[in-house]
């Protein structure tokens, strides 16, 4: 009966990913070409026995939506970030970057991302008050009761969406390029905003691949940790690189419950293939018409304030580089991950060279 447990774990992660897929549509990303990212990642994981799957990730979507003003800028940011991550994955420098900067500074950057997500969630709630605040309230209550992110996202998204549909008579008309079951080439553009966005997205993915990848590996109970961070980084980069040119959404590393299934590789592959089928058939756009973007506000708020921030802030502020990590945290929260890591690196390495310390 292992296959049934694997299937249930896969379905649980799919349920977690669907609202974030709807968030991707609200940002203008095309859904149909994104299925190839899931197919590609499932093939790589199946071939190499990798336990860490890819899926829609709220952090990367929120950051890309904040930094890019339109679809062309957002897909260009994803393309640039994926090129950077591919170089990092191929050269095997992911763990070296962390070793150079230190765990404190990386944790400070991730804690800053937690605050950034909370700010985005509250902004959504202010813009769409009924849906947004109801989503935040339902998410807070559900997480306090269950301590389970899957239940948190399901109840907050479904509850706030039902309220929007039946009270406000919400029904969105998604742009044609979002729902079209064909490929539309999106010409990349380059600007200071795009370059900075690509660097910020790469910085976020460095932290996410290490933390989420290793956590997923720990959930398998296998020692040593079975996650190959370079393989995960290369897979994610190649998946994003292809779909970004077709206007598709990014798929990134996640903390996946499939790792705790009896056959974690099989469960992860099943999850990605199920998600690819949902995108290919066109079910996600049909759901998206009745799910406001602000319905994800509660999940983003809990993810940022309760899941990401406390653990990373605690790790950041303990140790010799605690002050530098705190500054990295604040700069990331008010600006972006690239500015945060850049300020942390400058304080750690440049100030001692000129005889100053923090």
Order of alpha helices (4+ residues) and beta strands (2+ residues): alpha-alpha-beta-alpha-alpha-alpha-alpha-alpha-alpha-alpha-alpha-alpha-beta-alpha-alpha-alpha-alpha-alpha-alpha
